[in-house]
Amino acid sequence: MPTVAAPVLRSFSESILLAAGVPAHKAAIVAGSLVAANLRGVDSHGIQLLTFYVDQLLAGEMDPHAEGRVTSESGSCLLFDGQNGIGQWIAETCCGHATRIAGQHGVALVTARESNHFGACAWWAEKMREAGLIGIVMCNASPIVPPWQAKQGRFGTNPICMAVPGPWLLDMATTTVAAGKVFKAFINHQPEIPAGWAFNAEGVATTNTEEAYHGMLMPLGGYKGSGLGFLVEILCAVLSGGAMSNEVGGIRFRGKLVRTSQMFLAIDVARYMPLEEFTARMESLVALVKSAPPAPGYDEVLVAGDPEWRTQAERLRNGIPISEGNWETLVKTAARVKVAPPE
């Protein structure tokens, strides 16, 4: 299993994107978001996505030069048309609009349609947090999740993320796990996945990785996760006028545009109290939660964000471990666009 320093992995990823026709400033944003996910230990949303992006680019199914445009802006509300551009570029632009509008009005709700996969939600929510805002990000995705009591996909993993000034960051799919975890198991020839992750193509629960890869994901907590997935679909796709449910494509599927929709909600903390006071209150709340005695089998109480920040600190020191299958796939992708791997 190779271990690669973050700057080296980022440079390698940028080179692949540049060779695939992505402008330099956009390649830097995409590579930065993917390597940041690897640093946090969220490898499902790291560089393993690069192969899918390059497939899209070489097939002409994503426009690396599209800038997107503001369709409408009224008060704290903005609608953005991504024009089938690179998802990370669209998200970068929308985060900028959300930050600007929240500064003017105290709150901003930006929706984007006709976008593409934008990596991990956390990267974008953290951008708003860095501006002193509460950032909430959602997106719809490939319809590989059946609604509760159904056996055919209608929703995506439809993640929800919230970042705040202070030591707490929630980034979760509305399925038991992100689709990328099944993809990673498949790419690395792992024969089985844990129970409760996926269905086969007939809607029967399975632990067989290949069946899961060609099947569907389970909604988190049954009907509750299905309801949350529906909520995300409404705020992203219905509200933006974008593609809904099985109108959405996916990064694994050739011949159909992805057409995903995203939502960026920014709240200006300073409209309620000084930022320092809010951050102190968050630190106090986290300390109260962590003061609860650990349950049997656990050494401590963790809160959302703790595992990822710890992994990030360790991987910044020691490098990012890349599974053999993921590395082989990335090197093959680089060879397709005539980029040599790092030594």
N, C-alpha and C positions, 0 to 999 in steps of 0.2 A: 504494500500500500504506500504510494508516494506521499510525502509530506512537502507542501509547497508554501513558501512565505507569501503572505497576502499581497505585497506589492508585485511579486513575480506573477502570481495568478491573475491579478488585475491587468497587468501589462499584456500577458498572453491572451486573455479574453478580449481586450481592446483590439489587439492585432487581428484576431479572427473576425471581429465585427467590421473593422476597417476593410479587410480584404473581401468581405461579403457585400460591400457597398454602403456601409453606414457612415454618415459624416462624423468627423472626429469628435465634436462636442457631444453628440448623441451616444457614440460608442463609449465615451468615458462615463456617462451617466448609467448606461446599461451595465457595464462591467462593474462599476462601483456598487450598484444595488445587489448584483448577484454575489460578489465576493463578500459583501457585508452579511448576507444571509449565511454563507459558509462560516464566517467568523463566529456568528451567533449559534452555530450548531444546527441551523435550519437548512440542512444540505438538500432537502427536497426542493428548495427555492433558490439554490445556489447555481454553480456553473453547469450542473447537469441540464439546466434549461437552455443553455446556449445552443446545443445541437438542434433543438426544436426551432429556435429562432432562426438559425441559419437555413434550415429546411424551408421555412416560410419565405425568407428573403430570396433564396435561389429559385424558388417556385413562383416568385412574383406575387405572393399572397399577402405581403405586408409592404407598405411603401415607406422606405427609410427617409425619404425626402419630404414627406407630408408634415406640415407644421401644425395642422389643426386650426380651428378658428372659433371665436366666441360667437355663438348663435344669438344669445340674448343675455342681457344683464339688467337687473332691476333691483335696486336696493341691495339686500344681502344675498340675492339669488343670482346664480350664473349658470348658463347651459353652454357646454363646450362640445363641438363636433370634432372628434379626433381624426376624421378623414382617413381611417385605416393606417394611421401612423404608428410608430414604435410606442408601445405601451408606456415604457419608462419616460419617454419624452413628454407624452401627453400628461402623465401624472406629475412630472416636474412642473409643467406649465400650470396645471390646475392647482397644485399646492401653492404656487406663487400667487395666483388669483385669490385663493382662499385666505392666504395671509394678508394680502392687501385689503380685501373687503372686510375681514374681521377687524383690522385696524381702524377702518372707517365707521363700521356699524356695530362692532362688538361681537358679531356672529356672522358666519358665512356658510352657505350651502352651495357647493359646486357639484354639478353632475356632468359626466362625460359619456358620450355614446360613440359608437363606431371606433372603439379602441382595440388594443391588443393586450396580451398578457403583460403585466407590469411588475412581475417578481413578487416579493413578499410585501404585504400591506404595511408591516412595521416600518419599513424604510421611509414611507411617505408620512405616516402618522408622526414619526420621530422628527421629520423636517418641520412640522407645525409646532411640535413641542419645543424645538430649539428656538422658535420665535416667541416663546412665552405663552403659547396657546395650548388648549386642550384639542388634540387632533383625533378625529374619528374617521376611519376609512373603511369602505366596503366595496366589493365588486361581485358581479355575477360571473359565471364560468360555464364550461362545457357541461351539458346536461347528462352527467353520468351518475346522478343520484336519484333514485326513485322517490316520489312522494310517499308519505306514510300510507301503508296498506296497498301500495302499487308494486309492479315488477318491471316497469320501464322508466328510464331516466327522464326527468323533467327539470331538475335543478342542477346547479354546479355545487362545488364545495363552498361557494358563497361566503368567503371569510369576513369576519368582523374584527377590527383592530381599534384600540383606544390607547393613546399615549398622553401622559400628563406631565407637567413639571414636577419632578419628584421620582422616587424609586419604585415605579409601578408601570408596567407595559403589558397590556393584554393583546395577543394576536392569535386568533383561533379560527379554524374552519368550523362550519356548521355541520360537518361530518365528523365521524370518530377520529379520522386522521386526514391530513392533506393527501390529495391524489399523488403528489410527488413521492410520498413514502412507498406507495405501491410501485410506482415507476422505478424507484431506486432499487427495490428488492428484485424487480424483473431484470433490470439492466445488469445487476450483479449476480444473476443466476441463483438467487436465494429461493429454494423450493417452496417454502411456506411463510406465511405471514400470521400474525396473531389473530385469534378468533375475535369477531366483533368489528373487523375493519371493512369487510367487503362482501358483496353478493357475486355469484356467477351470472352469466348472461340471462339465466332463467329466473333470477330473483331469489335464488337459494343461497343461504349463507355459506361461505367457503373460506378455507385457509390456504388453498392452493394458489400460489402466486400468479401463475399463468392464467388461471380462470379469473382471478381478480382483475388482472391487467385488461382482460377482454370483457370484464363484467362491469359492476357498478359499486359505488361506495355506500356505506351505511350512514344514514343521518344520525347525528349525535343525539343520544337519548330518545330515539324513536320519534314520536309525534312532536316532541319539543324542538328537536333539531330541524325537523321538517318545517315547523312553523317559523323558526328563525331564518331558514333558507328562503322561505317565501317573503319574509320581511325584507331581506337584502334585495331580492328580485324586484320588489316594489320600489324601494328607495333608489336603486340603481337604474334598472331597465324601464320600468313603467313610468317613473317620474321624468326620465331623460328623453323618452320617446325612442329608446334604442331597442335592439333585438332582445326578445324575451324567450326564456325557457329553451325549447329545442330549435329555436331560430339561431341560437348561438353556436358557433363552431368551436374549434379547440386546437391547441398546439400540436396534438398528435394526429390530426385529421387533415389530409391534403385535399385540395379541390374545393374548400369551403372557407370563406373568410371567418375570422374569429368573432368580430363584431361585439366584443364584450362592452359592458357599461360599468362605470365606477362612480363613487360618491365620496366627496371630501367635505367634512364638516369641521369648521374651526371655531373655537370659542375663546374670546379674549378674557383671560383670567383677571386682568387688571380692571375690568369693568365691575368686578365684585369685591376685590381686595388687592392689596399690593402682592406682586408675584412672590416675593420672599415669604410673605405670610402663608400663602397657599402652599408653597413648597414645604414649609415647616409643618403645616397641618397634615400634608400627605406623609411626611416622615413620621409624624406622631401616630397616624393611623396605621401605617405599616408596622411600626414598633408594637402597637397594641395587638395587632393580629399575630405577630411573631411571638408574642409573650405567652400565647396559648401553649400548654404542655403538649409535646409531640405524642402522637398516637403510638401504640406498640409497633415496633418495626421501623420507626423513623427516628432520626437523630435531631431533626429540627423542622420548623415550619417555614415553608417557602411561599413566596407570593409571585404573581405573574411578573415575568421579566428576570427573576433571579437566575434560573438555570442558563438562560441565554447570555446574560452579562458575565457570568462566571466562565462560560465556555469561550466567550470573546476574549477575555483577559488571558486565558490559557493559550488560545490559538494565536493571539498576537505575539506571545512570547516564543512559542514552539513551532508555529506553522500550522497549516490547514491540512489534515489528513484527507486524502481523496481515495475512495474505494477503487479497486482495480478496474472494475467494469466501467465506472464513470470516467476514469482517466483514459482508458483505451478508446472510449467513445469520443471524448474531447479531442484526443490526438487525431483520430480519423476525421473528425469534423475539420480540424485545422488543415489536414492534408488536402481536403476537398477544395480549400481556398488557397492552397499553396503557402501555408504558414508553418514554419518549423517550431516544434515544441521547445520549451526551455530545457537546458541541460539539467 
